[in-house]
Amino acid sequence: MFSQMDYGLFVDINNLAVTHAFFNPVMVFLSQYGEYLFYLGIVLYWFSRSSKNRRMVTEALLSATIALGINALIGIFLYRDRPFVHHHVIQLIQHAANASFPSDHATGAFVIATAIWMFRKRDGWLWLLLASGISFSRIWTGVHYPSDVIAGMIIGISIATIIHGLLILWKGIDQFVNKCIGFYEDIEKRIWKENKKHHPIH
């Protein structure tokens, strides 16, 4: 019953690629390149040189590593084929016929967006909106079932929330994370000073 509902919803969304084809370029962009906006955001937040942002980025990357690791295990033990393997679909992008469940794109997008939301609510809502767009586009373009992206969303949000809570509760780990960031910043400051010595402003 659930499988039929999942496939039925997939067909409804995937058929939008025909009935609303003018959105296809946006969906293809989000599906293939939307994740790079998250990579760019992480880099920009980190090099803003704000302690709050660096703590946020550290949590986001730690959460993403754990969440995607969980996805890999689920993909092994609960393997599911992509929609285009067994069904005629409107496939707008090329994709390997590997594990479909859960969606790594949805997991990665939501885990980072949630981590950002934990620190910066206003920014976080925008990143969550982008994560939703990426996830929806994976169905639209024919490479994931709805349940794949819903599972990815749940895993991403849950892991980011859990990691944030654990770092607050476990002071030892929290201090270790802060020391790692501080160690990096000490090196960064030394390199910055060296560059200023060798390249004085005239």
Disulfide bonds with the S-S distance in Angstrom:
none
